[in-house]
Amino acid sequence: MISYQLFTQTAVTTVVTAVNTLIPSVGLWLSSRIDLVVFVYSFAWVFVLSSAIPGVILGKERSVLVQFFVCLTLTFVALITVDVLERYGAASLNQLLGLSFMFNNLVIATLYLVLPYILMIALDIRSRNRNKKKEDLEMLTETYVENAPNGQPCQEAE
């Protein structure tokens, strides 16, 4: 949890600095509201992760309470993972956070900030395509049953 927030802060700062050099008035406005911008992008990551992960684990049919407990469990696991890695894995949070320098690159920072929105669009398109295929199959089934002679399904001649 801490790592993506730091990555988001670094990426937003990088992009806002670049915007400030290209369009100073917009850059100044973004700089004065940097906390809000970081919040929006952090929220996008939380939203994607909290929507996608339970969907993968639980499937399409899930209750809100079950989804809440899965998200709560994942959050708990994320928080204790750092301690476990530091204690038993000889890894530190500083090693993970040391990767934040990559987000000083404008291209990587922009990709990182755009990625949750790309994932949301991709998941939405995928869901729409699935629903469309399901509707088409149901329509085909209804048409087949309606056109069957005497209400009986058509049988192929042997």
C-alpha positions in Angstrom: 0.0 0.0 0.0 2.7 2.4 0.9 4.7 1.6 -2.2 2.0 2.5 -4.7 1.3 5.7 -2.8 4.9 6.7 -3.0 5.1 5.7 -6.7 2.0 7.7 -7.4 3.3 10.8 -5.6 6.6 10.6 -7.5 4.8 10.0 -10.9 2.4 12.9 -10.3 5.2 15.2 -9.3 7.2 14.3 -12.5 4.2 14.8 -14.8 3.2 18.1 -13.1 6.7 19.4 -13.4 6.7 18.5 -17.1 3.3 20.2 -17.6 4.6 23.2 -15.8 7.5 23.6 -18.3 5.1 23.3 -21.3 2.0 25.1 -20.0 3.0 27.2 -17.0 -0.6 28.3 -16.1 -1.9 24.7 -16.0 1.3 23.5 -14.3 0.8 26.2 -11.6 -2.8 25.2 -11.1 -1.9 21.5 -10.8 1.0 22.3 -8.5 -1.3 24.2 -6.1 -3.6 21.2 -6.0 -1.0 18.4 -6.1 -2.5 16.6 -3.1 -5.9 16.4 -4.9 -4.2 15.1 -8.1 -2.3 12.5 -6.1 -5.5 11.5 -4.3 -7.4 11.0 -7.6 -4.6 8.8 -9.1 -4.2 6.9 -5.9 -8.0 6.3 -5.7 -7.9 5.0 -9.3 -5.3 2.4 -8.3 -7.3 1.4 -5.2 -10.5 1.2 -7.2 -9.0 -1.0 -9.9 -7.2 -3.3 -7.5 -10.2 -3.6 -5.1 -12.5 -4.3 -8.1 -10.3 -6.6 -10.2 -8.7 -8.8 -7.5 -11.9 -9.9 -5.8 -13.5 -10.5 -9.2 -10.7 -12.8 -10.1 -10.8 -14.6 -6.8 -14.5 -14.8 -6.3 -15.8 -14.8 -9.9 -18.7 -12.7 -11.3 -21.3 -13.6 -8.7 -20.3 -12.3 -5.3 -21.9 -10.6 -2.4 -20.8 -7.2 -1.2 -19.9 -8.5 2.3 -17.8 -11.3 0.8 -16.0 -8.7 -1.5 -15.5 -6.5 1.5 -13.8 -9.3 3.5 -11.7 -10.3 0.6 -10.5 -6.6 0.2 -9.9 -6.4 3.9 -7.9 -9.6 3.9 -5.8 -8.4 0.9 -5.2 -5.1 2.7 -4.1 -6.9 5.9 -1.8 -9.2 3.9 -0.3 -6.2 2.1 0.5 -4.6 5.4 2.0 -7.6 7.1 4.0 -8.6 4.0 6.5 -5.8 4.5 7.1 -6.8 8.1 7.5 -10.5 7.1 9.9 -9.6 4.3 12.0 -7.5 6.6 12.1 -10.0 9.3 12.5 -13.3 7.4 13.3 -12.4 3.9 16.2 -10.1 4.5 14.5 -7.5 2.3 13.5 -4.1 3.3 10.9 -1.6 2.4 13.8 0.7 1.3 14.7 -1.8 -1.4 11.2 -1.7 -2.8 10.9 2.1 -2.4 14.2 2.4 -4.1 12.4 1.7 -7.3 10.6 5.0 -7.1 13.4 6.7 -8.9 12.1 5.1 -12.1 9.0 7.3 -11.8 11.2 10.4 -12.3 11.1 9.4 -16.0 8.2 11.2 -17.7 7.3 8.3 -20.0 7.2 5.7 -17.2 5.4 8.2 -14.8 2.7 8.9 -17.5 2.3 5.2 -18.2 2.0 4.4 -14.5 -0.7 7.1 -14.1 -2.6 6.1 -17.2 -2.5 2.3 -16.5 -5.5 2.1 -14.0 -7.7 3.9 -16.5 -6.6 1.6 -19.3 -7.3 -1.4 -17.1 -10.8 0.0 -16.2 -11.6 0.5 -19.9 -10.3 -2.9 -20.8 -12.3 -4.6 -18.1 -15.4 -2.7 -19.1 -15.0 -3.7 -22.8 -14.4 -7.3 -21.8 -17.5 -7.3 -19.6 -19.7 -5.7 -22.4 -18.4 -8.2 -24.9 -19.2 -11.1 -22.6 -22.7 -9.8 -22.0 -23.3 -9.2 -25.7 -22.2 -12.8 -26.5 -24.5 -14.1 -23.8 -27.4 -12.1 -25.2 -26.7 -13.3 -28.7 -26.7 -16.9 -27.5 -29.9 -16.5 -25.6 -31.5 -14.9 -28.7 -30.3 -17.7 -30.9 -31.7 -20.3 -28.5 -35.1 -18.5 -28.4 -35.2 -18.3 -32.2 -34.3 -22.0 -32.5 -37.0 -23.1 -30.0 -39.7 -20.8 -31.6 -39.0 -22.1 -35.1 -39.0 -25.8 -34.2 -41.9 -27.7 -35.8 -44.7 -28.6 -33.3 -42.7 -27.1 -30.4 -40.1 -29.9 -30.6 -36.5 -29.2 -31.3 -35.4 -30.0 -34.8 -33.7 -33.3 -35.2 -31.1 -34.0 -37.9 -31.9 -36.8 -40.3 -29.6 -39.8 -39.9 
